[in-house]
């Protein structure tokens, strides 16, 4: 095929354009798209890894706290009961005479420990008496904590309060 110089130039330009188009369409554009997808996936995986690291640290903190509580529970005196402990502490802090009622209950659990709760209603006590009682209960070293508290002003005596406490602890099942 005899082509003039001008025709050869057009054919070679068209051939170059087709080659450039094919390079762009089938190699360069897919390369950059895949690179972008990989970078996005890497960022997503990094976020997941950071979340896992945070959750792992939280889990380890909970595990340590659980071991501390387990040790505290195991070191209690033999025959320890929440009800008798709260009653004795009430006597020590001079609020025993102000106890309206004490309702013990045991909550359902499936693990190796059962949650024991006692609801106490104290009537006609001072704020200082309540604080002393709560301090002795919570810082007794027996893994006891206050779950709920309701404080109201005593309607009969000015300067006194009524309180309903829910105190909980765990015992081995």
C-alpha positions as CSV (number, residue, x, y, z in Angstrom):
1,X,0.0,0.0,0.0
2,X,1.4,3.3,-1.1
3,X,0.5,6.1,1.1
4,X,1.5,9.7,0.8
5,X,3.5,11.4,3.5
6,X,0.5,13.2,4.7
7,X,-1.6,10.0,4.9
8,X,1.2,8.2,6.8
9,X,1.2,11.0,9.2
10,X,-2.5,10.7,9.8
11,X,-2.4,7.0,10.2
12,X,0.5,7.1,12.6
13,X,-1.3,9.8,14.6
14,X,-4.5,7.7,14.7
15,X,-2.4,4.7,15.7
16,X,-0.8,6.6,18.5
17,X,-4.2,7.9,19.7
18,X,-5.5,4.4,19.7
19,X,-2.5,3.1,21.7
20,X,-2.8,6.0,24.2
21,X,-6.5,5.4,24.5
22,X,-5.9,1.7,25.2
23,X,-3.1,2.5,27.7
24,X,-5.4,4.9,29.5
25,X,-8.5,2.8,29.4
26,X,-7.0,-0.6,30.2
27,X,-3.9,0.1,32.3
28,X,-3.5,3.6,33.8
29,X,-7.1,4.4,34.8
30,X,-7.7,0.9,36.4
31,X,-4.3,1.2,38.2
32,X,-5.3,4.5,39.8
33,X,-8.8,3.3,40.6
34,X,-7.5,0.2,42.3
35,X,-4.9,2.2,44.2
36,X,-7.7,4.5,45.5
37,X,-9.8,1.5,46.5
38,X,-6.8,0.0,48.3
39,X,-6.0,3.2,50.1
40,X,-9.7,3.5,51.2
41,X,-9.7,-0.1,52.4
42,X,-6.4,0.5,54.3
43,X,-7.9,3.6,56.1
44,X,-11.0,1.6,57.0
45,X,-8.9,-1.3,58.3
46,X,-6.7,1.2,60.3
47,X,-9.9,2.6,62.0
48,X,-11.1,-1.0,62.8
49,X,-7.7,-1.8,64.2
50,X,-7.8,1.4,66.4
51,X,-11.2,0.4,67.6
52,X,-10.1,-3.1,68.4
53,X,-7.1,-1.6,70.3
54,X,-9.4,0.6,72.4
55,X,-11.8,-2.3,73.1
56,X,-8.9,-4.5,74.0
57,X,-7.6,-2.0,76.5
58,X,-11.1,-1.6,78.0
59,X,-11.5,-5.4,78.2
60,X,-8.1,-5.7,80.0
61,X,-9.2,-3.0,82.5
62,X,-12.5,-4.9,83.1
63,X,-10.7,-8.2,83.4
64,X,-8.3,-6.7,86.0
65,X,-11.2,-5.1,87.9
66,X,-13.0,-8.5,87.8
67,X,-10.0,-10.2,89.2
68,X,-9.8,-7.6,92.0
69,X,-13.4,-8.0,92.9
70,X,-13.1,-11.8,92.7
71,X,-10.2,-11.6,95.1
72,X,-12.1,-9.4,97.4
73,X,-15.1,-11.7,97.5
74,X,-12.9,-14.7,98.2
75,X,-11.1,-12.9,101.1
76,X,-14.4,-12.1,102.9
77,X,-15.0,-13.7,106.3
78,X,-16.6,-17.1,106.1
79,X,-20.4,-16.8,106.4
80,X,-20.5,-13.2,105.1
81,X,-24.0,-12.0,104.2
82,X,-24.9,-8.5,103.0
83,X,-27.9,-8.2,105.2
84,X,-26.0,-8.9,108.5
85,X,-23.1,-6.7,107.4
86,X,-25.5,-3.8,106.7
87,X,-27.2,-4.3,110.0
88,X,-24.0,-4.4,111.9
89,X,-22.7,-1.3,110.1
90,X,-26.0,0.5,110.9
91,X,-25.4,-0.3,114.6
92,X,-21.8,1.0,114.4
93,X,-23.0,4.3,112.9
94,X,-26.0,4.9,115.1
95,X,-28.6,4.5,112.4
96,X,-30.0,1.1,113.4
97,X,-32.8,2.6,115.4
98,X,-33.9,4.6,112.2
99,X,-34.2,1.6,110.0
100,X,-37.8,1.3,108.8
101,X,-37.2,-1.9,106.8
102,X,-34.5,-4.0,105.2
103,X,-35.6,-6.2,102.2
104,X,-33.0,-8.7,101.0
105,X,-33.3,-10.2,97.5
106,X,-31.1,-12.2,95.2
107,X,-31.1,-11.4,91.5
108,X,-31.0,-14.1,88.8
109,X,-27.6,-14.6,87.1
110,X,-26.1,-17.2,85.0
111,X,-22.4,-16.8,85.9
112,X,-20.4,-18.1,88.8
113,X,-21.4,-15.2,90.9
114,X,-24.9,-14.1,92.0
115,X,-25.9,-10.5,92.8
116,X,-27.3,-10.0,96.2
117,X,-29.3,-6.8,97.0
118,X,-30.7,-5.3,100.1
119,X,-33.1,-2.4,100.1
120,X,-33.0,-0.3,103.3
121,X,-35.3,2.6,104.3
122,X,-33.8,4.9,106.9
123,X,-36.1,7.5,108.4
124,X,-35.3,10.6,110.5
125,X,-31.5,10.7,110.1
126,X,-29.1,13.5,109.6
127,X,-27.1,13.9,106.4
128,X,-23.9,13.3,108.4
129,X,-25.3,10.0,109.6
130,X,-26.2,8.9,106.1
131,X,-22.8,9.9,104.8
132,X,-21.0,8.0,107.6
133,X,-23.1,4.9,106.9
134,X,-22.5,5.0,103.2
135,X,-18.8,5.6,103.6
136,X,-18.5,2.6,105.9
137,X,-20.5,0.4,103.5
138,X,-18.7,1.4,100.3
139,X,-15.2,1.5,101.7
140,X,-15.5,-1.7,103.8
141,X,-13.3,-3.7,101.4
142,X,-16.1,-6.2,100.8
143,X,-17.0,-5.3,97.2
144,X,-20.2,-3.6,98.2
145,X,-21.7,-0.7,96.3
146,X,-24.7,1.5,96.3
147,X,-26.9,0.8,93.3
148,X,-29.6,3.4,93.9
149,X,-30.4,6.0,96.4
150,X,-33.5,8.2,97.0
151,X,-33.3,11.0,99.6
152,X,-36.2,13.0,100.8
153,X,-36.7,15.6,103.5
154,X,-38.4,14.2,106.6
155,X,-41.8,15.7,106.9
156,X,-42.1,15.1,110.7
157,X,-38.8,16.7,111.8
158,X,-37.0,19.7,110.3
159,X,-33.3,19.1,109.5
160,X,-33.7,15.4,109.1
161,X,-34.0,13.2,106.0
162,X,-35.4,9.9,104.9
163,X,-33.4,7.7,102.5
164,X,-34.1,4.5,100.5
165,X,-30.9,2.7,99.6
166,X,-30.3,-0.3,97.3
167,X,-27.0,-1.9,98.2
168,X,-25.6,-4.7,96.1
169,X,-22.7,-7.2,96.3
170,X,-21.9,-10.5,94.7
171,X,-21.4,-13.9,96.1
172,X,-20.3,-17.2,94.7
173,X,-23.2,-19.3,93.3
